[in-house]
Amino acid sequence: MNITETIKKCNKCGKLPKLIDIHIQLGKTPFIIIGESPAKDGWILSKRAFYNTQGKLQASGKVLEKLLNHIGFSIDDIYFTECCKCIIEDRKTLQVSSNNCLPILFEELKSIPCNIIITMGMHPTSALLKTKIKRFSDVVGKVFDFKIENKNYKLIPIYHPSPLNPKGYKDNVPIFEMIINNLL
């Protein structure tokens, strides 16, 4: 069964709407960015990560675009997926749903050529590292060795690039510089 069929048939989180038609954006970067879960007005409708249906970058996309431009890439260059494939209405369920989707996420990661994983926020970071994180600031910007079957990755958490997050741009700049200078 392919990943799309697996997502369609999954009911571990109940009957929540899912990101089905496009569950991974393919790119040309040596890294993949993993978000928390799809927004009901986000790329589930536009079919492009961080864009709205009118083809304009959404607010978080504009911040991420600035970060990517800083290291010579753009949003259209990135591999991107969500840790959780369901549209989550209640953020209290996000960690459980993220953990439920790990087998699907692992299949996605095995199918792409990237060996660097950039996680946006606590939930994908915690799910992938299989650990409870008390303070996200304790792990942001750190490089974790991570393995799926026989493939090795470097996992680097970043602050979510929301314009509402005061750390979303300025505190992520040194992380992106470290990635470009030390890992690529």
C-alpha beads as a LAMMPS data file, in Angstrom:
LAMMPS data file: protein, C-alpha beads

184 atoms
183 bonds

1 atom types
1 bond types

-500.0 500.0 xlo xhi
-500.0 500.0 ylo yhi
-500.0 500.0 zlo zhi

Masses

1 110.0

Atoms # bond

1 1 1 0.000 0.000 0.000
2 1 1 1.362 3.449 -0.895
3 1 1 1.587 6.356 1.567
4 1 1 -1.532 8.098 0.235
5 1 1 -3.603 4.949 0.741
6 1 1 -2.128 4.453 4.208
7 1 1 -3.098 8.010 5.178
8 1 1 -6.612 7.605 3.736
9 1 1 -7.233 4.365 5.627
10 1 1 -5.769 5.489 8.945
11 1 1 -8.304 6.140 11.714
12 1 1 -6.008 6.200 14.765
13 1 1 -7.092 9.785 15.444
14 1 1 -10.743 9.249 14.626
15 1 1 -12.409 10.853 11.641
16 1 1 -10.291 14.003 11.446
17 1 1 -9.823 15.469 7.948
18 1 1 -6.417 14.621 6.493
19 1 1 -3.752 15.955 4.186
20 1 1 -4.168 13.336 1.468
21 1 1 -3.788 14.629 -2.092
22 1 1 -0.342 16.037 -1.373
23 1 1 1.382 14.921 1.787
24 1 1 4.943 15.826 0.899
25 1 1 6.341 18.695 -1.140
26 1 1 9.335 17.551 -3.128
27 1 1 12.294 19.863 -3.423
28 1 1 15.978 20.070 -4.165
29 1 1 17.432 20.959 -0.766
30 1 1 19.654 18.571 1.214
31 1 1 17.186 18.963 4.091
32 1 1 13.506 18.442 4.747
33 1 1 11.435 20.695 6.968
34 1 1 8.773 18.991 9.051
35 1 1 5.840 20.996 10.383
36 1 1 3.390 20.028 13.084
37 1 1 0.109 19.438 11.224
38 1 1 -1.718 20.902 8.237
39 1 1 -3.892 23.969 8.740
40 1 1 -7.366 23.678 7.258
41 1 1 -6.730 26.847 5.224
42 1 1 -3.151 26.025 4.276
43 1 1 -1.569 23.796 1.689
44 1 1 -4.340 21.247 2.010
45 1 1 -6.224 23.674 -0.276
46 1 1 -3.406 25.342 -2.221
47 1 1 -1.339 22.133 -2.750
48 1 1 1.827 24.190 -2.055
49 1 1 3.430 24.434 1.361
50 1 1 3.097 27.893 2.937
51 1 1 0.948 29.293 0.100
52 1 1 -2.720 30.241 0.140
53 1 1 -5.155 29.416 -2.656
54 1 1 -4.412 32.769 -4.342
55 1 1 -0.761 31.753 -4.742
56 1 1 0.519 34.174 -2.097
57 1 1 2.889 33.236 0.693
58 1 1 1.159 32.999 4.049
59 1 1 2.603 34.854 7.041
60 1 1 4.738 31.958 8.340
61 1 1 5.874 31.291 4.785
62 1 1 7.175 34.846 4.485
63 1 1 9.312 34.422 7.611
64 1 1 10.575 31.015 6.477
65 1 1 11.306 32.429 3.012
66 1 1 13.542 35.111 4.592
67 1 1 15.383 32.416 6.574
68 1 1 15.833 30.256 3.494
69 1 1 16.937 33.201 1.328
70 1 1 19.571 33.929 3.976
71 1 1 21.205 30.571 3.095
72 1 1 20.550 30.609 -0.650
73 1 1 17.239 28.713 -0.914
74 1 1 13.544 29.513 -1.250
75 1 1 10.331 27.866 -0.097
76 1 1 9.882 26.397 -3.557
77 1 1 13.225 24.572 -3.126
78 1 1 12.392 22.728 0.074
79 1 1 11.227 19.273 0.837
80 1 1 8.357 19.710 3.298
81 1 1 5.875 17.543 5.119
82 1 1 3.847 17.532 8.299
83 1 1 4.512 15.197 11.203
84 1 1 0.789 14.734 11.760
85 1 1 -1.304 14.135 8.638
86 1 1 -4.622 15.125 10.280
87 1 1 -6.010 18.626 10.609
88 1 1 -5.948 19.109 14.366
89 1 1 -8.649 21.265 15.905
90 1 1 -7.555 20.764 19.522
91 1 1 -3.815 21.285 20.049
92 1 1 -4.008 19.125 23.179
93 1 1 -4.246 16.094 20.878
94 1 1 -1.330 17.106 18.644
95 1 1 1.345 15.051 20.402
96 1 1 -0.738 11.856 20.368
97 1 1 -1.650 12.395 16.708
98 1 1 1.992 13.112 15.815
99 1 1 3.052 9.863 17.462
100 1 1 0.278 8.005 15.598
101 1 1 1.641 9.269 12.270
102 1 1 5.294 8.333 12.869
103 1 1 5.208 5.164 10.712
104 1 1 3.885 7.222 7.783
105 1 1 6.457 9.952 8.349
106 1 1 9.261 7.376 8.494
107 1 1 8.149 5.969 5.118
108 1 1 8.186 9.473 3.648
109 1 1 11.658 10.172 5.000
110 1 1 13.035 6.932 3.573
111 1 1 11.813 7.952 0.121
112 1 1 13.685 11.273 -0.113
113 1 1 17.414 11.961 -0.581
114 1 1 17.746 14.339 2.408
115 1 1 19.857 13.494 5.428
116 1 1 19.058 16.616 7.459
117 1 1 15.678 16.984 9.163
118 1 1 14.588 20.412 10.385
119 1 1 11.637 20.197 12.762
120 1 1 9.409 23.229 13.294
121 1 1 8.221 23.230 16.860
122 1 1 7.974 20.954 19.845
123 1 1 5.575 18.281 18.610
124 1 1 7.452 16.943 15.572
125 1 1 10.716 17.192 17.505
126 1 1 9.357 15.278 20.480
127 1 1 7.700 12.648 18.275
128 1 1 10.807 11.975 16.188
129 1 1 13.177 11.938 19.154
130 1 1 10.632 9.849 21.113
131 1 1 11.123 11.944 24.210
132 1 1 9.108 14.389 26.261
133 1 1 10.594 17.865 26.017
134 1 1 10.041 20.138 29.003
135 1 1 11.409 23.352 27.490
136 1 1 11.690 23.582 23.738
137 1 1 14.397 26.230 24.059
138 1 1 16.655 23.513 25.549
139 1 1 16.719 21.613 22.238
140 1 1 16.350 24.340 19.590
141 1 1 19.404 24.578 17.350
142 1 1 21.014 21.431 18.727
143 1 1 21.994 18.659 16.318
144 1 1 20.682 15.200 17.146
145 1 1 21.808 11.998 15.456
146 1 1 18.744 10.148 14.282
147 1 1 18.312 6.857 12.439
148 1 1 15.500 5.198 10.526
149 1 1 16.388 1.632 9.697
150 1 1 19.812 1.924 8.019
151 1 1 19.670 5.609 7.123
152 1 1 21.344 8.221 9.344
153 1 1 20.022 11.754 9.735
154 1 1 20.866 14.929 11.573
155 1 1 17.763 16.349 13.262
156 1 1 17.729 20.073 14.084
157 1 1 14.773 21.703 15.838
158 1 1 13.904 25.317 15.000
159 1 1 11.350 27.747 16.354
160 1 1 8.181 27.867 14.311
161 1 1 8.578 30.755 11.837
162 1 1 5.263 32.344 12.718
163 1 1 5.373 36.150 12.721
164 1 1 3.589 35.894 16.092
165 1 1 6.596 34.053 17.515
166 1 1 9.227 36.610 18.594
167 1 1 11.913 33.933 18.151
168 1 1 10.606 32.764 14.754
169 1 1 13.067 34.786 12.709
170 1 1 15.864 36.278 14.789
171 1 1 16.565 33.170 16.881
172 1 1 16.414 30.887 13.832
173 1 1 18.974 32.864 11.779
174 1 1 22.012 31.413 13.633
175 1 1 20.557 27.912 13.274
176 1 1 20.211 28.264 9.505
177 1 1 23.729 29.726 9.336
178 1 1 25.045 26.724 11.298
179 1 1 23.267 24.377 8.895
180 1 1 24.718 26.031 5.795
181 1 1 28.226 26.465 7.269
182 1 1 28.674 23.175 9.115
183 1 1 26.309 20.565 7.743
184 1 1 25.975 21.188 4.001

Bonds

1 1 1 2
2 1 2 3
3 1 3 4
4 1 4 5
5 1 5 6
6 1 6 7
7 1 7 8
8 1 8 9
9 1 9 10
10 1 10 11
11 1 11 12
12 1 12 13
13 1 13 14
14 1 14 15
15 1 15 16
16 1 16 17
17 1 17 18
18 1 18 19
19 1 19 20
20 1 20 21
21 1 21 22
22 1 22 23
23 1 23 24
24 1 24 25
25 1 25 26
26 1 26 27
27 1 27 28
28 1 28 29
29 1 29 30
30 1 30 31
31 1 31 32
32 1 32 33
33 1 33 34
34 1 34 35
35 1 35 36
36 1 36 37
37 1 37 38
38 1 38 39
39 1 39 40
40 1 40 41
41 1 41 42
42 1 42 43
43 1 43 44
44 1 44 45
45 1 45 46
46 1 46 47
47 1 47 48
48 1 48 49
49 1 49 50
50 1 50 51
51 1 51 52
52 1 52 53
53 1 53 54
54 1 54 55
55 1 55 56
56 1 56 57
57 1 57 58
58 1 58 59
59 1 59 60
60 1 60 61
61 1 61 62
62 1 62 63
63 1 63 64
64 1 64 65
65 1 65 66
66 1 66 67
67 1 67 68
68 1 68 69
69 1 69 70
70 1 70 71
71 1 71 72
72 1 72 73
73 1 73 74
74 1 74 75
75 1 75 76
76 1 76 77
77 1 77 78
78 1 78 79
79 1 79 80
80 1 80 81
81 1 81 82
82 1 82 83
83 1 83 84
84 1 84 85
85 1 85 86
86 1 86 87
87 1 87 88
88 1 88 89
89 1 89 90
90 1 90 91
91 1 91 92
92 1 92 93
93 1 93 94
94 1 94 95
95 1 95 96
96 1 96 97
97 1 97 98
98 1 98 99
99 1 99 100
100 1 100 101
101 1 101 102
102 1 102 103
103 1 103 104
104 1 104 105
105 1 105 106
106 1 106 107
107 1 107 108
108 1 108 109
109 1 109 110
110 1 110 111
111 1 111 112
112 1 112 113
113 1 113 114
114 1 114 115
115 1 115 116
116 1 116 117
117 1 117 118
118 1 118 119
119 1 119 120
120 1 120 121
121 1 121 122
122 1 122 123
123 1 123 124
124 1 124 125
125 1 125 126
126 1 126 127
127 1 127 128
128 1 128 129
129 1 129 130
130 1 130 131
131 1 131 132
132 1 132 133
133 1 133 134
134 1 134 135
135 1 135 136
136 1 136 137
137 1 137 138
138 1 138 139
139 1 139 140
140 1 140 141
141 1 141 142
142 1 142 143
143 1 143 144
144 1 144 145
145 1 145 146
146 1 146 147
147 1 147 148
148 1 148 149
149 1 149 150
150 1 150 151
151 1 151 152
152 1 152 153
153 1 153 154
154 1 154 155
155 1 155 156
156 1 156 157
157 1 157 158
158 1 158 159
159 1 159 160
160 1 160 161
161 1 161 162
162 1 162 163
163 1 163 164
164 1 164 165
165 1 165 166
166 1 166 167
167 1 167 168
168 1 168 169
169 1 169 170
170 1 170 171
171 1 171 172
172 1 172 173
173 1 173 174
174 1 174 175
175 1 175 176
176 1 176 177
177 1 177 178
178 1 178 179
179 1 179 180
180 1 180 181
181 1 181 182
182 1 182 183
183 1 183 184
